[in-house]
Amino acid sequence: MNGILISLEGPDGAGKTTVLKEILPEIKKMKRDIISTREPGGVRLAEEIRQLILDPKNTEIDSKTEMLLFAAARRLHMQEKMLPALKAGKVVIVDRFIDSSVAYQGYGRELGVEVVDWLNNFATDGLEPDLTLYFDIDTDVALDRIMSNRADEVNRLDLERAEMHRKVRQGYLKMVEKEPQRYVTIDASQSVEKVVSDTIEAIKERFASIF
């Protein structure tokens, strides 16, 4: 398998989904075919699981069920879309991957980092990103963004208490510290233009040989 996997990670409100849309025209100049996708989702059944997980009405979903649903969606996505692309030598850019489950369910829900990490490695057969871009932002700023910019599409996880979101951010920071060779941290509090520029620069620097 000679493809490249790039994951985008960060707390809700960091703006990584917007950044992904903005960087694609430049990233598509790579000497490889590019596909962009997201988690949970990316393929039909995983998108249905996404709707189930994120629907604010589904309050009966407890932390362990949430963790298992994310892992199931990830397995479907990987088998149907990500692996075939990577085996074909393509660059796959994914909005969230295993790190999101570790941050949200492992740290945020306090289910245990080792348990969540094991389950998701089992679901993905140990697939890891070649580069993870972590978009960091202060929790209060991120929550303000969510409520002011996404009022019509706030999901079940967005509505969690601020303390949960703080645990998630701290979880991400611990992961970044543990694996500095895989992560590049992007200051997501900057203007969209600067965040986009920093993101493109980080990808070009890591994969200069295919630009």
N, C-alpha and C positions, 0 to 999 in steps of 0.2 A: 504494500500500500504506500504510494508515494504522493498522496495528496497532502494538503495543509489544512489544519483545523485552527481557526481563530475564534475565540469566544469573547463576548462582551458581557461584563458583569457589573453589578452595582446595585445599591438600594433603590427602591421605587422612588421616582422623582429625580433621579440623576440625569435623565435625558438621553440615555444610551440608544433608545429606539429611534429617536429623532436623529441622532448622530449617525446611526447606521444608514439611514436613508440618504443623508447628506454626503457620506464618504463614498458611496457606491460608484458614482461616475468616475472618480479618480482611481479607485481600487480596480475597476474593470480594465485599467490600462496594463494590469499584470499580464505576463506571458503565460497565463493559465486561465482556463475557464473558471468563472466565479459563480457560486450560488449563495444566496443569503436566505436564512431561515430563522425560526424562533422556537423557543420552548417556554411553557408547554405548547405543543402544536406542531406545525410543519407538514403534517400529513393528515388525512381526513379524520381517522379515529382519534388521533392525538389532539386534534382541534376540538373534537367533541368532549374529550376529557378536560381540556382547558376550560370550556364553557361551564362544565360541571364544577370544577374547582373554584373558579373565580366568581361565580354568580353569588352576589351578596345574600340571596335568599337561602342559600344552602348552609345554614348555620349548624346543621346537625353533623357536618363533616368535622370529625375530631382530628387532632394533630397526626396520629398514626395513619389514619385513613388518607389524609392529605399527602403524607410522605409516600405512601404506596401508590396513590394515583399519579403523582409526579413521576415516580420511577417507571410505572407502566407506560405513561405517555412518552417518556424518554426512550424506552426500549423500542417502541413502535417507530418513533421518529428516526432513531439511529439505523434500524434494520431496513426501513423502506427508503430513506432519503440520504442520510449522511454517509453511511458506509459505501453505497454504490458510487457516490460522487468522489469520495476519497480514494476508492480503489481505481477510479478512472483518472486519478491524478489532478482532480480539481481542487480549488481553494474553497473551503466551506466556512462562511462567517455566520456564526449562530448567536442570536440574542438570547443569552442565558444558557447554561449547561449545568453540569454537576455541582459547581461551586454555589449556585443559587440554592440548591436543596440543602447543602451543608450549612449555608448562612441562615436560611429561613427556618428549616426544620431542626437542624442540628443545634445552632446557637439561639435563634429566635424562639423556637418552640421548646428548646431545651430537651430534645429527645436524645441527645448524645451525638457528638460529632462522629465517633467511631462507627456507630450503628448506621447513620445516614450515609456515611462515606462507603461503608461496606456494601450496603444495599444498592447504591447507585453504580459502584464499580462492578457489581454482579450484573446489573441490568445492562451495562454498556460493554461488558467483557474487558474492562480496564482501559477503554479509550480515553485519552487525555488530549487536551488542546496543545498545539505547538506554541501558541501565544494566547495569553489572556489579558485583555485590556480592562482594567478595573477603574470605573468612573466613581470617584469619591466626592462626597458632598456632606455637609453638616446635616444632621437629621432634621432639625427644625426648619431649615431652608427647604429641604426636600419635601417635607410634609406641606409646607406653604405652597409649593409648586403644584403638588397633587391637587389640593383643594381649590386653587385658583385657576389652574389650566386644564384640569381634567374632570370638571364637575359633572359632566354628562357620562363619563365612563369610569368612574371610580369602582374598583373591584373589591372583592371580599378581603384581600390582603391589605389593600390600601387603608381599609377602615380599622385596622388593628391599632391598639394604643401606641403612643409615642415610644414607650419603653420597649416594646417589641421591635420597633424599627431601629432603636439605638443598639439593641443586642445584635441585630442583623449587621449593622455597619461595623460594630466591633469584631464580629465574626469574620467579615471580609478582611479587615485590617490584620487580623491574626493569620489568615491564610496567605496574604501578601507577604507578610514577614517571614513565614515559614518557607515559601517557594519564590524567592526574589528572581530566580532565573526564568520563571514562566510568566510572571506578571509585569505589566507596565502600568503604573498608576497615572490616571489623567485627572486633573483638577476640574471637576464638573461644575464648579461654582463660577467659572469664567463665562464669557460670552459664548454663544453657540458657535460663532465663527472661529474663536480661538480653540474651543474644544475640538471642533472638526479638524482644524489645522494640526493640532497636537496628535490627534488620532492617526491621521494620514502619515505624519512624520514617523510615528512609532512603528507602524506597519512597514513603511518603506525601509526604515533602518534595520528591522529584523529580517526582512526578506528582499534585500537589495538585489540579489542575483536574479530575481524574476520580474523586476520592473524594467 
